[in-house]
Amino acid sequence: MNVMRLIFSFYLLVFCVFNSNAQSKKYVVHTVAFYNFENLFDIYDDASKNDDEWTPSGTQRWTKEKFEQKLKNLSRVISEIGTPENSNAPTLIGCSEVENRGVLEDLIKQEKIAGYDYGIIHFDSPDQRGIDVALLYQKKYFRPTSYSNIPLLIYKNKTVPEENRNEDLGDVEIKAENKNRVFTRDQLLVTGFLENEEIHIIVNHWPSRSGGEKASSPFREAAGRLNRKIIDSLQQINPQAKVLTMGDLNDGPFNKSVKTALGAKSKKTEVPDFGVYNPFEEMAQKGLGTLAFRDSWDIFDQIIMTKSFIDPDFSSFKFWKAGIFNPPYLIQTSGRYKGYPLRNTIAEAGFSDHFAVYVYLIKEFSR
């Protein structure tokens, strides 16, 4: 590891904005990222999880050597997200498709990122596949003060009396009997201080499109509404609450779950008070993507923020710009999936079937 890259790297990055007097302003920057790790399983059979295929004798032939290569691959990506604009690795990284805390502990010990001293916030969720979301954070810059996992309670093909209904989604019900529950990932809420400023992070992995996009859309719409309720609750306490919600939403910026349930806007000027801004919608309009299916690209991986992040006063941390991390080494170069993200195969451990996304938060530097 290049030790010099770590020393004071956070403060090394500045960029200049010239005013009418040609005086430059200096800014500090933090990179905030989200990355779907795609099936980051250890090699051991856990009787409480559906992980049989991710063992040496399972269908994926998931060996110690493959697991260790996967960790190296992911750590390389993490170490490079957001560069060259910021020489420091991401301060905050939301992640999904992790089996347990142990695989994250193995990940943050990898040579390329061990020096960043990442902490872990993780809860086991009731997902049927046994995968969870988590947050990694650089202890030097972020201090968590509270965190909780908020379950997404969705139910299929169940009718309950009107007085017991929390929300009517047709054949999908909230707060119905547990036997019909669709078990999926919890939403992880973390509150803490980025340097000396309070921010809130929600890490998501919304229900999949299993059964078809249309049939499964109500589940993701319910996830969007839960997200909106969490944000509303934070804004009731503090109308200027700074909230970043990030994750693999299994929907693009134009889908109902994001546009209607969560209420995300694509233009800063359209964001109402207490509203949220999605910088990835404009990228989707340009045809960019974080994953591909049948040669069609979409942006399922998004970082969305409350209006308090987008006003032009940079005396506190504000949004600067967003990006998709897709260097050439993360892209398939041949075969049926040429041009797609370089994912795991039975033959070898890849990176992920998703590209990572990131945003920069900047604040005017004061001595």
C-alpha positions in Angstrom: 0.0 0.0 0.0 1.2 3.5 -0.7 1.4 4.9 2.8 1.9 8.4 1.6 -1.5 8.2 -0.1 -3.1 7.8 3.4 -1.3 10.5 5.2 -3.4 13.6 5.3 -5.1 12.4 2.1 -8.4 13.8 3.1 -7.1 17.3 3.3 -4.9 17.0 0.2 -7.8 17.3 -2.2 -8.8 20.8 -2.9 -10.4 22.5 -5.9 -10.6 26.1 -6.7 -13.7 28.3 -7.3 -12.7 31.8 -8.4 -14.8 34.7 -7.4 -14.9 38.2 -8.9 -11.7 39.1 -7.0 -9.9 36.0 -8.4 -9.5 34.7 -4.9 -9.6 30.9 -4.5 -11.7 28.9 -2.1 -10.5 25.6 -0.7 -12.8 22.7 0.0 -12.5 19.4 1.9 -14.2 16.4 0.4 -15.6 13.1 1.5 -16.6 10.3 -0.9 -19.8 8.4 -0.1 -20.3 5.2 -2.0 -22.6 2.2 -2.5 -21.6 -1.2 -3.9 -23.5 -4.4 -4.3 -20.8 -7.0 -3.5 -22.8 -9.8 -5.4 -22.9 -12.9 -3.2 -20.2 -12.2 -0.7 -20.5 -15.5 1.1 -18.0 -17.4 3.2 -17.3 -21.0 2.3 -19.1 -22.5 5.3 -22.6 -24.0 5.4 -24.8 -22.1 7.8 -27.9 -24.1 8.6 -29.9 -20.9 9.3 -29.3 -19.5 5.8 -29.9 -20.6 2.2 -26.2 -20.7 1.4 -25.7 -24.3 0.3 -24.5 -23.4 -3.2 -21.8 -21.1 -1.8 -19.7 -23.9 -0.3 -16.9 -26.0 -1.8 -19.3 -28.8 -2.7 -22.1 -26.5 -3.8 -23.1 -25.6 -7.3 -20.9 -22.6 -7.3 -17.8 -24.6 -6.2 -17.1 -21.7 -3.8 -13.6 -22.5 -2.4 -11.3 -20.7 0.0 -9.2 -19.5 -2.9 -12.2 -18.0 -4.7 -13.4 -16.3 -1.6 -10.0 -14.8 -0.9 -9.7 -13.6 -4.5 -13.2 -12.1 -4.2 -12.0 -10.1 -1.1 -9.0 -8.8 -3.0 -11.1 -7.8 -5.9 -13.6 -5.9 -3.8 -10.9 -4.2 -1.8 -9.3 -3.0 -5.0 -12.5 -1.4 -6.1 -13.1 0.2 -2.6 -9.6 1.7 -2.6 -10.2 3.4 -6.0 -13.8 4.6 -5.9 -13.9 8.4 -6.3 -10.3 8.8 -7.4 -8.7 10.9 -8.8 -10.9 13.7 -7.5 -10.4 12.4 -4.0 -7.2 10.5 -3.2 -8.9 9.1 -0.1 -11.0 6.0 -0.3 -14.7 6.4 0.5 -15.4 7.6 4.0 -18.8 5.8 3.9 -19.6 2.7 1.9 -23.1 1.2 1.9 -23.0 -2.4 0.7 -25.4 -5.2 0.0 -25.4 -9.0 -0.6 -23.2 -9.8 2.3 -23.8 -13.1 4.2 -22.6 -12.0 7.7 -20.4 -9.7 9.7 -17.5 -12.1 9.3 -17.1 -11.6 5.6 -16.9 -7.9 6.2 -14.3 -8.3 8.9 -12.3 -10.3 6.4 -12.8 -7.7 3.8 -11.6 -4.7 5.8 -8.4 -6.5 6.7 -7.3 -6.7 3.0 -4.0 -5.0 2.3 -5.4 -2.3 -0.1 -7.9 -1.0 2.5 -6.6 -2.1 5.9 -4.9 1.3 6.5 -8.2 3.1 6.3 -9.4 1.6 9.5 -13.0 0.9 8.5 -15.7 0.2 11.1 -18.7 -2.1 10.4 -22.4 -1.6 11.1 -24.3 -4.8 10.2 -27.5 -6.6 11.3 -28.6 -10.0 10.2 -31.8 -9.7 8.2 -34.6 -12.2 7.5 -33.9 -12.3 3.8 -34.7 -15.7 2.2 -31.3 -15.9 0.5 -29.4 -15.0 3.7 -28.0 -11.8 2.5 -27.8 -8.5 4.3 -26.9 -4.8 3.9 -24.2 -3.0 5.9 -22.3 0.2 6.3 -18.5 0.6 6.3 -17.1 3.8 7.7 -13.7 5.3 8.2 -13.4 5.8 12.0 -11.2 8.8 11.6 -13.9 10.9 10.0 -17.3 9.4 10.9 -18.6 8.7 14.4 -21.9 6.7 14.6 -24.2 7.6 17.4 -27.1 5.3 16.7 -28.2 2.6 14.3 -31.1 0.3 13.8 -32.4 -2.2 11.3 -36.0 -1.4 10.2 -37.9 -4.3 8.8 -39.9 -4.1 5.5 -43.0 -6.0 6.4 -44.6 -7.0 3.1 -47.2 -9.8 2.6 -48.4 -11.7 -0.4 -51.9 -12.9 -1.4 -53.4 -12.1 2.0 -56.6 -10.2 2.8 -57.2 -8.8 6.3 -60.1 -6.8 7.8 -60.1 -3.2 6.9 -59.5 -2.0 10.4 -56.3 -4.1 10.6 -54.8 -2.8 7.4 -51.8 -0.6 7.5 -51.6 -0.2 3.8 -53.5 -1.7 0.9 -51.4 -2.9 -2.1 -53.9 -5.1 -3.8 -52.6 -8.6 -3.4 -49.8 -7.3 -1.2 -50.6 -6.3 2.4 -48.6 -4.6 5.1 -49.0 -5.9 8.7 -50.7 -9.2 7.7 -50.2 -12.6 9.2 -46.6 -13.7 9.4 -47.1 -16.9 7.4 -47.6 -14.9 4.2 -44.7 -12.5 4.8 -42.2 -12.0 2.0 -38.9 -12.0 3.8 -36.5 -9.5 2.4 -33.7 -7.2 3.5 -34.2 -4.7 6.4 -33.4 -1.1 5.8 -30.4 0.0 7.8 -30.6 3.5 9.4 -27.3 5.0 10.8 -27.0 8.4 12.4 -23.6 9.9 13.2 -21.2 12.7 12.8 -19.2 13.3 9.7 -16.5 15.3 11.3 -18.6 17.6 13.5 -21.8 17.5 11.4 -24.7 15.1 12.0 -25.9 13.1 9.0 -28.2 10.1 8.5 -27.6 7.2 6.1 -30.2 4.6 5.0 -28.7 1.5 3.3 -31.2 -0.4 1.2 -31.5 -3.5 -0.9 -35.1 -3.5 -2.1 -37.1 -6.6 -3.1 -36.0 -8.3 -6.3 -37.9 -8.5 -9.6 -38.5 -12.2 -9.1 -41.8 -13.1 -10.7 -41.5 -10.2 -13.1 -41.1 -6.5 -12.9 -44.8 -5.6 -12.9 -45.9 -8.3 -10.5 -43.1 -7.5 -8.0 -43.3 -3.7 -8.3 -45.7 -3.3 -5.3 -43.0 -4.8 -3.0 -40.5 -2.1 -4.1 -43.1 0.6 -3.9 -43.7 -0.5 -0.3 -39.9 -0.2 0.3 -40.0 3.3 -1.2 -42.8 4.3 1.1 -40.9 2.9 4.1 -37.9 4.9 3.1 -40.1 8.0 2.8 -41.5 7.4 6.3 -38.0 7.1 7.8 -37.0 10.4 6.2 -40.2 12.1 7.3 -39.5 10.9 10.9 -36.0 12.4 10.8 -37.3 15.7 9.3 -40.0 16.0 12.0 -37.2 16.0 14.6 -35.0 18.4 12.5 -36.5 20.0 9.4 -32.9 20.4 8.1 -31.9 16.8 8.7 -29.3 15.7 6.2 -30.3 12.2 4.9 -28.6 10.1 2.3 -30.5 7.0 1.2 -28.5 4.6 -0.9 -28.7 1.1 -2.2 -29.6 -1.4 -4.9 -33.2 -0.5 -5.3 -33.9 -3.2 -8.0 -35.7 -0.3 -9.8 -34.3 2.5 -11.9 -34.8 6.2 -11.3 -38.0 6.3 -13.4 -39.9 3.5 -11.6 -42.8 4.1 -9.3 -40.9 3.1 -6.2 -38.4 5.9 -6.7 -40.4 8.6 -8.4 -43.8 8.2 -6.6 -43.3 6.3 -3.4 -40.0 8.0 -2.4 -40.8 11.1 -4.4 -37.3 11.6 -5.9 -36.7 14.6 -8.3 -34.2 14.7 -11.1 -33.5 18.5 -10.9 -32.4 20.4 -7.9 -34.8 23.3 -8.8 -37.8 20.8 -8.6 -37.0 19.5 -5.1 -39.7 20.9 -2.7 -39.1 21.5 1.0 -38.6 18.1 2.7 -38.1 16.6 -0.7 -35.3 14.4 -2.1 -33.0 14.8 -5.1 -31.7 11.9 -7.2 -28.6 12.8 -9.3 -28.7 9.4 -11.0 -31.8 10.1 -12.9 -30.0 12.4 -15.3 -27.4 9.7 -15.9 -30.1 7.2 -16.7 -31.5 9.6 -19.2 -28.1 9.6 -20.9 -28.2 5.8 -21.2 -25.7 5.1 -18.4 -26.1 2.1 -16.2 -24.8 0.1 -13.2 -26.0 -3.2 -14.4 -27.2 -4.8 -17.7 -29.9 -7.3 -18.5 -30.5 -8.6 -22.1 -28.3 -5.8 -23.4 -30.4 -3.2 -21.7 -28.7 -0.9 -19.1 -30.4 0.5 -16.0 -29.3 2.3 -12.8 -30.5 0.2 -9.9 -27.8 1.5 -7.6 -28.5 5.0 -6.5 -27.7 7.6 -3.8 -30.5 10.0 -3.1 -30.4 12.9 -0.7 -32.6 15.4 1.1 -32.9 19.0 0.0 -30.6 20.1 2.8 -27.7 18.7 0.9 -28.2 20.7 -2.3 -28.4 24.4 -1.3 -25.5 26.5 -2.4 -24.1 27.3 1.1 -20.9 25.3 1.5 -20.3 26.3 5.1 -21.4 22.7 5.9 -21.2 19.5 3.9 -23.1 19.7 0.6 -23.5 17.6 -2.5 -20.9 18.3 -5.3 -21.4 15.7 -7.9 -22.1 12.0 -8.5 -20.6 9.2 -10.5 -20.6 5.5 -11.6 -17.3 3.7 -11.0 -16.8 1.6 -14.1 -13.1 1.4 -15.0 -12.1 -1.1 -17.8 -10.9 -3.8 -15.4 -14.5 -4.2 -14.1 -15.9 -4.9 -17.6 -16.2 -8.2 -19.4 -14.0 -8.2 -22.5 -15.3 -11.2 -24.3 -18.1 -13.8 -24.6 -21.8 -13.6 -24.3 -21.7 -10.8 -21.6 -19.0 -8.7 -23.3 -19.4 -5.1 -22.0 -21.2 -6.2 -18.8 -19.9 -5.9 -15.3 -17.3 -8.6 -14.6 -19.2 -10.9 -12.2 -18.5 -14.2 -10.4 -18.5 -17.4 -12.5 -18.0 -21.0 -11.5 -14.6 -20.8 -13.1 -13.3 -17.8 -11.1 -14.2 -15.1 -8.6 -15.1 -11.8 -10.3 -16.0 -8.5 -8.9 -19.8 -7.9 -9.1 -22.6 -7.8 -11.5 -23.1 -4.2 -10.5 -20.9 -1.1 -10.7 -20.5 1.0 -7.6 -21.9 4.5 -7.4 -20.7 7.4 -5.4 -21.2 11.1 -4.5 -18.9 13.7 -3.2 -19.8 15.8 -0.2 -17.8 19.0 0.1 -17.4 21.8 2.6 -15.5 25.1 2.4 -12.3 24.7 4.2 -11.8 27.1 7.2 -8.6 27.4 9.1 
